[in-house]
């Protein structure tokens, strides 16, 4: 919806520094493995990569807690580091 956000969504492909250091999830082996496995997905830098995290999620009610509210975080990893963790 925003032209500025759309520009940042290809940052991982166009503007990151590739110096061998782990500075962004793009530098990880998991990202490169996914690129090798799904070539058509990896060929378009606008393909959105998401990270899903939760703390204490209990789908099978194994833990003995009386509440069912859990924090869930969805992170778009296409963005630069100063934006995707904001």
Contact map, one row per residue, 1 for C-alpha under 8 A:
11101100000000000000000000000000000000000000000000000000000000000000000000000000000000
11111100000000000000000000000000000000000000000000000000000000000000000000000000000000
11111110000000000000000000000000000000000000000000000000000000000000000000000000000000
01111111000000000000000000000000000000000000000000000000000000000000000000000000000000
11111111100000000000000000000000000000000000000000000000000000000000000000000000000000
11111111110000000000000000000000000000000000000000000000000000000000000000000000000000
00111111111000000000000000000000000000000000000000000000000000000000000000000000000000
00011111111000000000000000000000000000000000000000000000000000000000000000000111000000
00001111111100000000000000000000000000000000010100000000000000000000000000000111000000
00000111111111000000000000000000000000000000110000000000000000000000000000000110000000
00000011111111110000000000000000000000000000000000000000000000000000000000000111000000
00000000111111110000000001000000000000000000100000000000000000000000000000000111000000
00000000011111110000000000000000000000000000100000000000000000000000000000000000000000
00000000011111110000000000000000000000000000000000000000000000000000000000000000000000
00000000001111111000000000000000000000000000000000000000000000000000000000000000000000
00000000001111111100000000000000000000000000000000000000000000000000000000000000000000
00000000000000111110000000000000000000000000000000000000000000000000000000000000000000
00000000000000011111100000100000000000000000000000000000000000000000000000000000000000
00000000000000001111100000000000000000000000000000000000000000000000000000000000000000
00000000000000000111110000100000000000000000000000000000000000000000000000000000000000
00000000000000000111111000100000000000000000000000000000000000000000000000000000000000
00000000000000000001111110110000000000000000000000000000000000000000000000000000000000
00000000000000000000111110100000000000000000000000000000000000000000000000000000000000
00000000000000000000011111110000000000000000000000000000000000000000000000000001100000
00000000000000000000011111110010000000000000000000000000000000000000000000001000000000
00000000000100000000000111110011000000000000000000000000000000000000000000000000000000
00000000000000000101111111111011000000000000000000000000000000000000000000000000000000
00000000000000000000010111111111000000000000000000000000000000000000000000000000000000
00000000000000000000000000111111100000000000000000000000000000000000000000000000000000
00000000000000000000000000011111110000000000000000000000000000000000000000000000000000
00000000000000000000000011111111111000000000000000000000000000000000000000000000000000
00000000000000000000000001111111111100000000000000000000000000000000000000000000000000
00000000000000000000000000001111111110000000000000000000000000000000000000000000000000
00000000000000000000000000000111111111000100000000000000000000000000000000000000000000
00000000000000000000000000000011111111101100000000000000000000000000000000000000000000
00000000000000000000000000000001111111100100000000000000000000000000000000000000000000
00000000000000000000000000000000111111100000000000000000000000000000000000000000000000
00000000000000000000000000000000011111111100000000000000000000000000000000000000000000
00000000000000000000000000000000001111111110000000000000000000000000000000000000000000
00000000000000000000000000000000000001111111000000000000000000000000000000000000000000
00000000000000000000000000000000001001111111001000000000000000000000000000000000000000
00000000000000000000000000000000011101111111101000000000000000000000000000000000000000
00000000000000000000000000000000000000111111100000000000000000000000000000000000000000
00000000000000000000000000000000000000011111111000000000000000000000000000000000000000
00000000010110000000000000000000000000000111111000000000000000000000000000000000000000
00000000110000000000000000000000000000000001111100000000000000000000000000000000000000
00000000000000000000000000000000000000001101111110000000000000000000000000000000000000
00000000100000000000000000000000000000000000011111000000000000000000000000011100000000
00000000000000000000000000000000000000000000001111100000000000000000000000011100000000
00000000000000000000000000000000000000000000000111110000000000000000000001111100000000
00000000000000000000000000000000000000000000000011111000000000000000000011111000000000
00000000000000000000000000000000000000000000000001111100000000000000000111100000000000
00000000000000000000000000000000000000000000000000111110000000000000000111000000000000
00000000000000000000000000000000000000000000000000011111100000000000011110000000000000
00000000000000000000000000000000000000000000000000001111100000000000011100000000000000
00000000000000000000000000000000000000000000000000000111110000000000011000000000000000
00000000000000000000000000000000000000000000000000000111111000000000010000000000000000
00000000000000000000000000000000000000000000000000000001111111100001000000000000000000
00000000000000000000000000000000000000000000000000000000111111000000000000000000000000
00000000000000000000000000000000000000000000000000000000011111000000000000000000000000
00000000000000000000000000000000000000000000000000000000011111110000000000000000000000
00000000000000000000000000000000000000000000000000000000011111110000000000000000000000
00000000000000000000000000000000000000000000000000000000010011111000000000000000000000
00000000000000000000000000000000000000000000000000000000000011111100000000000000000000
00000000000000000000000000000000000000000000000000000000000000111111000000000000000000
00000000000000000000000000000000000000000000000000000000000000011111000000000000000000
00000000000000000000000000000000000000000000000000000000000000001111100000000000000000
00000000000000000000000000000000000000000000000000000000010000001111110000000000000000
00000000000000000000000000000000000000000000000000000000000000000011111000000000000000
00000000000000000000000000000000000000000000000000000111100000000001111100000000000000
00000000000000000000000000000000000000000000000000000111000000000000111110000000000000
00000000000000000000000000000000000000000000000000011110000000000000011111000000000000
00000000000000000000000000000000000000000000000000111100000000000000001111100000000000
00000000000000000000000000000000000000000000000001111000000000000000000111110000000000
00000000000000000000000000000000000000000000000001110000000000000000000011111000000110
00000000000000000000000000000000000000000000000111100000000000000000000001111110000100
00000000000000000000000010000000000000000000000111100000000000000000000000111111000100
00000001111100000000000000000000000000000000000111000000000000000000000000011111000100
00000001111100000000000000000000000000000000000000000000000000000000000000011111101100
00000001101100000000000100000000000000000000000000000000000000000000000000001111111100
00000000000000000000000100000000000000000000000000000000000000000000000000000011111110
00000000000000000000000000000000000000000000000000000000000000000000000000000001111111
00000000000000000000000000000000000000000000000000000000000000000000000000000011111111
00000000000000000000000000000000000000000000000000000000000000000000000000111111111111
00000000000000000000000000000000000000000000000000000000000000000000000000100000111111
00000000000000000000000000000000000000000000000000000000000000000000000000000000011111
